[in-house]
Amino acid sequence: MNLRKIGIVGCGFVGSATAFALMQSKLYSEMVLVDTNFEKADGEAMDISDGLPYSEAMNIYAGSYQDLEDASLIVITAGANQKPGETRLDLIEKNKKIMNSVIDEIKKTAFEGILLIVSNPVDILTYEALKRSGYDENRVIGSGTVLDTARLKDEISKHLTVDSQNVHTMIIGEHGDSEVPVWSATNISGVPLNDFCELRGFYNHDEGMQRLYENVRDSAYKIIERKGATYYGIAMGVTRIARCIVRDEHSVLPVSTILHGEYGIEDICLSIPSVLGKDGVEKVLEMKLNDDEFYKLYASAEELRKYL
């Protein structure tokens, strides 16, 4: 296995933006783009390669599933895009078929790396990929609520006029309409959220938190309504996950992974804070949630279970 080789399956908006972000990250020396439309993948590889003189040496090319065999990470973005008015769960049937065909092709190779599922609905498709592939659970993960968490940090930073890197918060559960913000653990460099809000002159905490949450929850709908698709934010989220893996950082991110009794939830993939390293998910963490957050997380799991 080549630790500095990555593959991307699906060269639509998300796959192409992810490939561009990964080229700029300088994490890898080789990147393979795979798509049912080889010409599209080849064109993307050529276009992205044009920027290499301003980055670092990297071999970027369109290839086949066999070319992915020795990659350390395969990012799967293949699938139908969410359209205006659609939820992520509306994509299940068509994207499940696509995911199964991709996994079947990967299984024909001797691939031993990590699968990162990005296609939506990501929690359902991560579960499908895990069961279909038969790979170890730590090796099959979804991008989860990494993007949603970034959106929440950005909303809070704008609201409080503070650097988003000083905002510590998490969204867990479904990457979708039932996602759960963990307000009880949210702080600004150790200062509890409500206390920091009051330092800025904000006192209607419940109203403010609900507004910020709705902005995050509805963000994708607003972007899709305006430009047809979302892809830059998730491309950066995928790059962050890849960095954790290739550098063996042991960082904590809310990726989608299968649960075995954590939070009282069994046999379903949910976005939960997990320690990530070179072998994928090392440990699923159980946060101390308040009663309302615990109830909403369980409800989110049950909503997803209907579609498994």
ZIUR-V866132 format. One record per pair of residues at least 4 apart in sequence whose C-alpha atoms are under 6 Angstrom apart, sorted by the first residue. I is the first residue (numbers start at 1). GAP is how many residues later the second one is. Records with the same first field share a line. If there is no record, write none. Layout:
I->GAP / GAP
This chain:
1->69 / 70
2->68 / 69 / 70
3->69
4->24 / 25
5->23 / 25 / 26 / 66 / 67
6->25 / 65 / 67 / 68
7->24 / 25 / 26 / 61 / 67
8->25 / 66 / 67 / 68
9->25 / 26 / 67 / 68 / 69
10->5 / 25 / 67 / 68
11->4 / 5 / 24 / 30
12->4
14->4 / 217
15->62
17->218
18->217
22->217
29->29
30->28 / 29 / 30
31->29
32->29 / 30 / 31
33->8 / 29 / 30
34->28 / 29 / 30
35->6
41->21
42->20
45->4 / 15 / 16
52->4
63->4
69->40 / 41 / 42
72->41
73->40 / 41 / 42
74->41
75->41
76->41 / 42
77->41 / 42
79->16
82->4
84->141
88->32 / 33
89->32
91->4
92->4
95->4
114->25
115->25
116->25 / 26
117->9 / 25
118->4 / 24 / 25
122->4
123->133 / 146 / 147
125->4
126->16
127->142
128->4
129->4
130->10
138->142 / 143
139->141
141->115 / 116
142->113 / 114
143->112
144->31 / 111 / 112 / 127
145->4 / 30 / 109 / 126
146->108
147->87 / 90
149->21 / 22
151->65
152->64
153->11 / 14
154->10
157->4 / 5 / 6 / 7
166->22 / 23
167->21
168->18 / 19
169->17
170->12
171->9 / 10 / 11
172->7 / 8 / 99 / 100
173->6 / 7 / 97 / 98 / 124 / 127
174->4 / 5 / 96
175->4
178->122
186->7
187->4 / 5 / 6
197->5
198->4 / 5
205->4
214->4
215->4
220->4
223->4
224->4 / 5
243->4
244->4 / 5 / 33
245->32 / 33
246->32
248->29 / 30
249->28
250->25 / 26 / 27
251->24 / 25
252->21 / 22 / 23
253->20 / 21
254->17 / 18 / 19
255->16 / 17
256->13 / 14 / 15
257->12 / 13
258->10 / 11
259->7 / 8 / 9
260->6 / 7
261->4 / 5
273->12
274->9 / 10 / 11
275->6 / 7 / 8
276->4 / 5 / 6
289->4 / 5
